[in-house]
Amino acid sequence: MKNILKCGAMRNRIIIWGIFVCFTFNIHVSNAQLIDNKINIYLGCHNGLFYGKSQIQDGSFIFPSFYSNLKNFKGASIKALYKGYENISFGLTLSKSLASDWDYLNDEFYSSSKVEMQSLAPTIQLHNKFSQHGFFNRCKFFLEISPTIGFSAFSTSNELFVVQSADNITAPTTSNDFYYGFSGSTGFECALTQDLGVFISYSLQNNRIQSILYNDDHFTVSQLNIGILLKLFKDKRYLYRN
C-alpha cells in the first residue's frame, strides 16, 4: 500500500513538472508575440501572517501583544502602475485587509477583537525589460518598494478596561488608529493574452502604530498575493504577428 502511494505521489509530481515545462516551452517558442503596454491594473487577494514577540514589556509590566497573536489575516488589493522607463514602473496600491482570531495561551483578553485595515502605498516597481520575442515577451520578474500609510479600525465585543467614574462612563471598545511604514515585495507575472495576465508575489511590511486599546507600537506582516492583471494602453509602435 505504501509503495502504491509513493508511486502515485511521484506520478503527480512528474505530471506537474511536465505541465510546467510544456507551459514554459510554449511561451518560449510561441509565434504569437505580444505588444508592450504602458499601464497595468492588478486585482489581487492575499493571505498573511503577523510576526513579532507574543508579549510586550512596558517597564515592570508585561502585556500580551495584539497584532503578533492574530492568526487570521486576509484581504484584497488593487494596484495601478505606469511604465515610465524600460525597467521602472510607478503608481499606487490600495489595500483592504481583515485580521482576527487572536490567540495567546489561555488568555481571552483580545479573543473577540479584530481589525479592519485600509492602506495607500505609492509604489515603485523594478522589473526586467520587455522583449519582442521569447520568454520575456510574456513574463516578468519584479521587485517593489512602497512607503505605506493607513488606518487600522479596532473593535471588540469585550470591555477591556474599567473606567473609575461616578458618571458611569463606558470604556471604549473601538478605535481607528493611523499607521505608517514601508513594504517590499518580489513577484512574477505572466501575460496570457494581449489584455490579460496573472501574477503572484510575496511581500513583507513593517509599520508603526499607536492606540489607546493595545500596547503595540509596531507590527510586521508578510503576505502572499495572487491575482489577475489588465494590460492597457498598448504601444502602437510594435505590431507583432499573431
Disulfide bonds with the S-S distance in Angstrom:
none
